[in-house]
Amino acid sequence: MSRVCEITGKKVMVGNNVSHSKRRTKRKFYPNLFTKKFYLPEEDRWVSLKVSAAGLRLINKVGVTAALKSAKEKGFIKNY
């Protein structure tokens, strides 16, 4: 599986490690991802999602079904 949040679309970013002498080497910034199971009462089933911390906050704010709907419209998730 790729390291991409299925709700917000956050993914790995590339940057530089900068030493004290300003020498730069490539590095990766990984998103803060969790694999969580969420219950969908409308469909009476559980879904497993790979979500970031920001995605969890969004789910807490708007609800699971609304977050899944917006993620599907934006193309972050194919099917759930």
N, C-alpha and C positions, 0 to 999 in steps of 0.2 A: 504494500500500500504506500501511496505517496504521502508526504507530510503536508497535507492541505486540509484546512478546516472546511467542513461540508456546509457550514452555515454562513460564515463570513468570507470565505475564499482566501483567507490568509495563507501564505506559503513561504517557503524558504527564500531569504534574501541574501545577496552576496555583498560583501564589503571587504574592508582591509583591517588586518591587525597592524597597529602602528606602534613600533617600539620607541624607546626613549630617544634613539638616534634618528627617528622619523623614517625608518626603513619600513616598507609596506609589503605585507604578504597577504594573499587572499584567505578569507575565512567565510563561514556561513552563519547566518542568524536564523535559528530555528523558531517556529511559532510554538507557543505554550499549548500543546495539544493533549487532550484526554479522550479516551474511548469510553463513552457513556451510553447507557440504555435509557430510553425515554418511553413512557407509556402514552399511547394515543387512544384516548377514551372513545373518540368517534369511530375508530376502526377496531377497537377492542384488541389491540396487539401492542407489542413492544418493538421498538426500532433501535438499532445500535448505530450511533453516529460518532465520527471522529470530530470533536469540536475544540476550539480554542477557548481560552478563558474569557475573551470578549464575546465569543459565541454563546457561552453559558450565561453571561450577563444578559445578552439579547433574548435568550430563551426565557429567562426569569422575568424579563420586562414585558415581552409581548405574547409569550406562550409558545408551546411547541409547534402547534399546527400553523400559526401565522409565520413563525420563523422558517419552517420547512417550505411553506408556500412561497415566501419571498426568495429563499435560496434557490428554489426550482425555477422561478421566473428569471433570476439573474444567471442561471446556468451553472451554479456551483454544485448542484446535486442532480443526478439523472433520474433516479427513482428511489422511493423510500417505502 
